[in-house]
């Protein structure tokens, strides 16, 4: 689990995401959005199974707060 999570988000950098987004065709962007559609729910379910409902809620809310501040 830890290894997969480390690889999934190892080089996450919003500047790189923005640069990549700028190069996508509308069709490719739609395909990426479709691939991402279920990821937040999957992460919430993963966290719920791992740390329980209350801790999952805390973690997800904190993640949203941080993302909003850094957006």
N, C-alpha and C positions, 0 to 999 in steps of 0.2 A: 504494500500500500504506500508506504513512505517513498519508496523509489519511484513509483508511478506518478505520485503527486509532485515530487521533485522535478521529474522530467517534464511534466505537463506545464509547469509554470516557472521553469528554471530561468528563462531569459525574458520574462514578461516585462515589457517596456512600452508605455503608452505612446511614446514618440515613434517607435517602430510600427506599432499598430496603425497609427495615423498615416505614416508613410506608405505602408502596405495598402491601406484602405484607398488611398488616393490613386493607386495604380490598378485597382480592380475595375473590371467592366461592370455595368449594372447586373448582368447575368451572373457573373462570378460573385458579386456582393450578395445577391439574392441566395445563391447556393450556400455561401458561408453563413448567412443569417439562418437559413433552414437547418444547417448542421448544428448551430448553437441553440436552437429553440428549446431543446429539452435539458441542456446542460445545467442551468440553475436549479431546476427541480431535482436532477440527479445528484447534484452536490448537496442539496438540502436533505435528500433521503440518505445519502452516504453519511452525512454528519449525524443525522438522527439515529441511525443504526450504531454509529461509533460512540457518540457522546450523550445521546438522549435528546429528547425534544427541547427541553429548556435551554440547554447549552447550544444546541443547533440554532435556536431562535436568536440567542445572544450573538452568536458568531455571524449569522446572516445579516442581522440588523447592523452590527458594527461594520461589516464589509460594505454594506450599502452606504452608510455614513461616510466612510473613508472614500469610496468611489465618488460620491457627490462632491466632497470637498476638493478632490484632486481632478475634477473634470473640468 
